[in-house]
Amino acid sequence: MSTDRTAAPAEPDAVQPSDAPIPAWFDNLAGLSWRFLVVAASAMAIIWVLAILDVLLLPMFLALLFASAFLPLDRRLRRLLGRPGLSAATCLLLLLTGLAVVITVTLSALINESATIGNALDRGWARVSEAAADADLVPTGTADADEDVASRAAGAVGRYALTGARILISATIDLATTLLLSLFITFFLLKDGGMMWRWMVDRFGGGSTLLDTTGRRSFNALAGYVRGAALVSFVDASCIALGAWALGVPFPMAIFVLTFIMGFIPYVGAFAAGAFAAVLAVASGGLGNGLAMIAVVLVVQQLETNLLQPVIMGKSTSLHPLVVALASVAGGALAGLFGVFVAIPVAAATVAAFAALNEAGYFDDRRRRPLTIGEQSKTEALEG
């Protein structure tokens, strides 16, 4: 007697590990990784090219800063005079006058008063050391040790004076060349800047409205930051110099110039200028005068942070303090002191450019990415 036996269904072949589908999260992560590597390599290549062209890049950037600062005056003069070349030449003459005044005051302080300022700083540091020793903040022999260190340092300065002179002459020639080239570029930016920008948009952007808007927004942010920072630094330097003059601190003009220049360097600049003024105050009037000078600097800095910057700089060029700090550190790591100086204007222009692109929907994936089959079916069902 035979029994029907139903054949068991054949088991499907086991999926080999090599045929297993790649998880979606791993695929997305791989896509992000290679895109990040491409962007990072492109950024490093751009930085490398810019580092090679630093001889040309620095004058061009300084010219851009000068032109953005004098652009409102150039427009008014152009309406009054009716000649772009004459208005640009007038602005350039005013710029030359301002630079000449700053350079003259700085050189006179360095050449004529360098020894006096150095002695005053030595006296101030000695008084601070003695006061710290009297208050048992440092060991008793620290003041004498500091004087010995200062004496040895003075001897070392004398030995390296000749080398320093050669370096100073070379740096002066480089600075003069950079300033002359930047002034030359500034004249043509003021005279033909609008025409040159339209030519670039037509040739490289095909007359793109988005490119034109983004570029103008970036330049306006850069110009607003430069003019605002210059005005804030001028007010700070004037108030601190007046406070130093009222307290009888020597060299108030040198304090003014140093505070104005250091005002363009975030955080570190204000600290260095305030420390310079405080040490001079200690040297001239004792520890109490130095504390009074520090109080003046702190009051001015608080007024700057809470009143001047919000009113003068405005919301269009305001950056978060964390962005300012990170941009300054990144600029210093890439280009030293010059990088710290230009980091904030570049960050302001970059933020304005991204804001313009975002408002135009450039980063909207739904607008730029074609619809998938499922999304197209849903769209057709909704429209139907």
C-alpha positions in Angstrom: 0.0 0.0 0.0 1.5 3.2 -1.2 1.2 6.5 0.6 1.3 9.8 -1.2 4.0 11.9 0.0 3.9 15.6 -0.7 7.4 16.8 -1.5 8.5 19.5 0.9 9.1 22.8 -0.8 12.6 23.6 -1.5 14.2 26.0 0.9 15.3 29.2 -0.8 19.0 29.7 -1.2 20.5 31.5 1.7 21.4 35.1 0.9 25.1 35.4 0.7 26.7 38.1 2.7 28.0 39.7 -0.5 24.4 39.9 -1.9 23.0 41.6 1.3 21.6 45.1 0.7 23.6 48.0 2.0 21.8 49.7 4.9 20.3 53.1 4.0 22.1 54.8 6.9 25.5 53.4 5.7 24.8 54.5 2.1 23.9 58.0 3.3 26.9 58.2 5.5 29.2 57.2 2.7 27.7 59.8 0.4 28.2 62.5 3.0 31.8 61.4 3.6 33.0 61.6 0.1 31.2 64.9 -0.4 32.9 66.2 2.7 36.3 65.0 1.4 35.7 66.8 -1.9 34.7 70.0 -0.2 37.6 69.9 2.2 40.1 69.2 -0.6 38.7 72.1 -2.7 38.9 74.4 0.3 42.5 73.4 1.0 43.4 74.0 -2.7 41.8 77.5 -2.6 43.8 78.3 0.6 47.0 77.0 -1.0 46.5 79.2 -4.1 45.6 82.3 -1.9 48.8 81.7 0.2 50.9 81.7 -3.0 49.2 84.9 -4.2 49.5 86.7 -0.8 51.7 89.4 -2.3 48.7 90.4 -4.5 45.9 89.3 -2.1 46.9 91.7 0.7 46.8 94.9 -1.4 43.6 93.8 -3.0 41.9 93.2 0.3 43.2 96.4 1.8 41.9 98.3 -1.3 38.5 96.6 -0.9 38.4 97.8 2.7 39.4 101.3 1.8 36.9 101.5 -1.1 34.1 100.2 1.1 34.8 102.8 3.7 34.9 105.7 1.2 32.1 104.5 -1.1 29.3 106.7 0.5 31.5 109.8 0.2 32.5 108.9 -3.3 28.8 108.7 -4.3 28.0 112.1 -2.9 31.0 113.7 -4.6 30.1 112.0 -7.9 26.6 113.6 -7.7 28.1 117.0 -6.9 31.1 117.0 -9.3 29.7 114.8 -12.0 33.1 113.3 -12.8 33.9 109.8 -11.4 37.7 110.3 -11.7 37.7 113.6 -9.8 35.5 112.2 -7.0 37.7 109.1 -6.7 40.8 111.2 -6.6 39.4 113.4 -3.8 38.6 110.3 -1.7 42.1 109.0 -2.4 43.6 112.3 -1.2 41.6 112.2 2.0 42.7 108.6 2.5 46.3 109.5 2.0 46.0 112.4 4.4 44.6 110.1 7.1 47.3 107.4 6.6 50.0 110.1 6.7 48.7 111.4 10.0 48.6 107.9 11.5 52.0 107.0 10.2 53.5 110.3 11.3 52.1 110.0 14.9 53.2 106.4 15.2 56.7 106.9 13.9 57.2 110.0 16.0 56.2 108.1 19.1 58.4 105.1 18.1 61.5 107.2 17.1 61.4 110.2 19.4 59.7 108.7 22.5 60.7 105.1 22.3 63.3 105.3 25.0 61.0 107.4 27.3 58.1 105.0 26.7 60.3 102.0 27.4 61.6 103.6 30.7 58.0 104.4 31.7 56.9 100.8 31.0 59.9 99.5 33.0 59.0 101.8 35.9 55.4 100.7 35.7 56.2 97.0 35.7 58.6 97.5 38.6 55.9 99.2 40.6 53.4 96.5 39.9 56.0 93.8 40.9 56.8 95.7 44.2 53.1 96.1 45.0 52.5 92.3 44.3 55.4 91.5 46.6 54.2 93.8 49.4 50.8 92.1 49.2 52.4 88.6 49.4 51.1 87.7 46.0 54.5 86.7 44.8 57.7 85.7 46.6 59.8 88.6 48.1 62.7 88.3 45.7 60.6 88.3 42.6 60.9 92.0 42.0 64.7 91.9 42.1 64.6 88.8 39.8 62.4 90.7 37.3 64.9 93.6 37.3 67.7 91.1 36.5 65.7 89.6 33.8 65.0 93.0 32.4 68.7 93.9 32.4 69.6 90.7 30.6 66.8 91.3 28.1 68.2 94.9 27.5 71.6 93.4 26.8 70.1 90.9 24.3 68.2 93.7 22.6 71.5 95.6 22.1 73.2 92.5 20.6 70.4 91.9 18.1 69.9 95.6 17.2 71.6 95.3 13.8 69.6 92.3 12.8 66.4 94.0 14.0 67.3 97.0 11.9 67.7 95.0 8.8 64.4 93.2 9.4 62.7 96.6 10.1 64.0 98.1 6.9 62.8 95.0 4.9 59.4 95.1 6.6 59.1 98.9 5.9 59.8 98.4 2.2 57.2 95.6 2.0 54.6 97.7 3.9 55.3 100.7 1.6 54.9 98.6 -1.5 51.7 97.1 -0.2 50.2 100.4 0.7 51.1 102.0 -2.7 49.6 99.1 -4.6 46.5 99.1 -2.4 46.0 102.8 -3.0 46.4 102.3 -6.7 43.7 99.6 -6.7 41.5 101.7 -4.4 41.4 104.5 -7.0 40.1 102.3 -9.7 37.6 100.5 -7.4 36.1 103.8 -6.6 36.1 105.1 -10.1 35.1 102.0 -12.1 34.0 99.5 -9.4 30.4 99.3 -10.6 31.4 98.8 -14.2 33.9 96.1 -13.3 31.4 94.2 -11.2 28.8 94.3 -14.0 31.4 93.0 -16.4 32.3 90.1 -14.1 28.6 89.2 -13.6 28.0 89.2 -17.4 31.1 87.3 -18.3 31.3 84.7 -15.5 27.7 84.5 -14.4 25.8 85.0 -17.6 24.1 88.1 -16.1 22.8 86.1 -13.2 20.6 88.2 -10.9 21.3 85.8 -8.0 25.1 86.3 -8.4 24.7 90.1 -8.6 22.5 90.2 -5.5 24.8 87.9 -3.5 27.8 89.9 -4.4 26.2 93.2 -3.6 24.9 91.9 -0.2 28.4 90.7 0.7 30.0 94.0 -0.3 27.4 95.9 1.7 28.0 93.8 4.8 31.8 94.2 4.4 31.4 98.0 3.9 29.0 98.3 6.9 31.4 96.4 9.1 34.5 98.4 8.1 32.8 101.7 8.6 31.2 100.7 11.8 34.4 99.2 13.2 36.3 102.3 12.3 33.8 104.6 14.0 33.6 102.4 17.1 37.4 102.2 17.3 37.7 106.0 16.9 35.2 106.7 19.7 36.9 104.2 21.9 40.4 105.6 21.2 39.2 109.1 21.8 37.5 108.4 25.1 40.5 106.3 26.4 43.0 109.0 25.3 40.9 111.7 26.9 40.8 109.7 30.1 44.5 109.2 30.0 45.1 112.9 29.5 42.7 113.7 32.4 44.6 111.4 34.7 48.0 112.8 33.6 49.1 109.7 31.8 52.0 110.5 29.4 51.8 110.0 25.6 47.9 110.1 25.2 48.4 110.4 21.4 50.3 107.2 21.3 47.5 105.6 23.4 45.0 106.9 20.9 46.8 105.5 17.8 47.4 102.1 19.4 43.8 101.8 20.7 42.4 102.8 17.3 44.5 100.2 15.4 43.9 97.5 18.0 40.2 98.1 17.8 40.1 96.1 14.6 41.4 93.0 16.3 38.6 91.4 18.4 39.2 90.8 22.2 43.0 90.7 22.1 43.3 94.2 20.7 41.3 95.9 23.4 43.2 93.9 26.1 46.6 94.9 24.7 45.7 98.6 24.3 44.2 98.7 27.8 47.3 97.0 29.3 49.6 99.5 27.6 47.7 102.5 28.9 47.4 101.0 32.4 51.2 100.4 32.7 52.0 103.9 31.6 49.5 105.2 34.2 51.2 103.1 36.9 54.6 104.5 35.8 53.4 108.1 36.0 51.2 108.2 39.0 51.5 105.0 40.9 49.2 102.0 41.4 46.1 104.1 42.2 46.5 105.9 38.9 46.8 102.6 37.1 43.6 101.3 38.7 41.9 104.5 37.6 43.1 104.0 34.0 41.9 100.4 34.1 38.5 101.6 35.3 38.3 104.1 32.4 39.2 101.3 29.9 36.5 99.0 31.3 33.8 101.7 31.3 34.6 102.5 27.7 34.6 98.9 26.7 31.2 98.3 28.4 29.7 101.4 26.6 31.1 100.0 23.3 29.6 96.5 23.8 26.2 97.6 25.0 25.6 100.9 23.2 28.0 101.7 20.4 28.1 98.4 18.6 24.3 97.8 18.5 23.6 101.4 17.4 26.5 101.9 14.9 27.0 98.4 13.6 23.4 97.5 13.3 21.8 94.1 12.9 22.9 93.7 9.3 26.6 93.3 10.3 26.2 91.9 13.8 27.8 88.5 14.4 27.4 86.2 17.4 30.4 86.5 19.8 31.1 82.8 19.3 31.3 83.3 15.5 33.7 86.2 16.1 35.9 84.2 18.4 36.1 81.1 16.1 36.7 83.2 13.0 39.5 85.1 14.7 41.2 81.9 15.8 40.8 80.3 12.4 42.1 83.5 10.7 45.1 83.6 13.0 45.9 79.9 12.4 45.8 80.4 8.6 47.4 83.8 8.2 48.8 85.0 11.5 48.1 88.6 12.6 46.7 89.5 9.1 44.3 86.6 9.3 43.0 87.9 12.7 42.6 91.3 11.2 40.6 90.2 8.1 38.7 87.3 9.7 35.7 89.3 10.9 35.1 91.2 7.7 35.3 88.0 5.7 33.0 86.3 8.1 30.4 89.1 7.8 30.6 89.0 4.0 30.2 85.2 4.0 27.2 85.3 6.3 25.6 87.9 4.1 26.2 85.8 1.0 24.7 82.7 2.5 21.7 84.7 3.7 21.1 86.0 0.2 21.4 82.5 -1.3 19.0 81.1 1.3 16.4 83.9 0.6 16.6 83.1 -3.1 15.9 79.4 -2.4 19.3 78.2 -3.6 19.6 75.7 -0.8 16.0 74.4 -1.1 16.2 70.7 -2.1 12.6 70.5 -3.0 13.0 73.2 -5.6 16.2 71.8 -7.1 15.8 68.0 -6.8 13.5 66.3 -9.4 10.5 64.5 -7.9 10.6 60.7 -7.4 7.9 58.4 -8.8 6.2 58.2 -5.5 6.3 62.0 -4.9 5.0 62.6 -8.5 2.1 60.1 -7.9 1.1 61.9 -4.7 1.3 65.2 -6.5 -0.8 64.0 -9.4 -3.4 62.5 -6.9 -3.6 65.8 -5.0 -4.0 67.8 -8.2 -6.6 65.3 -9.5 
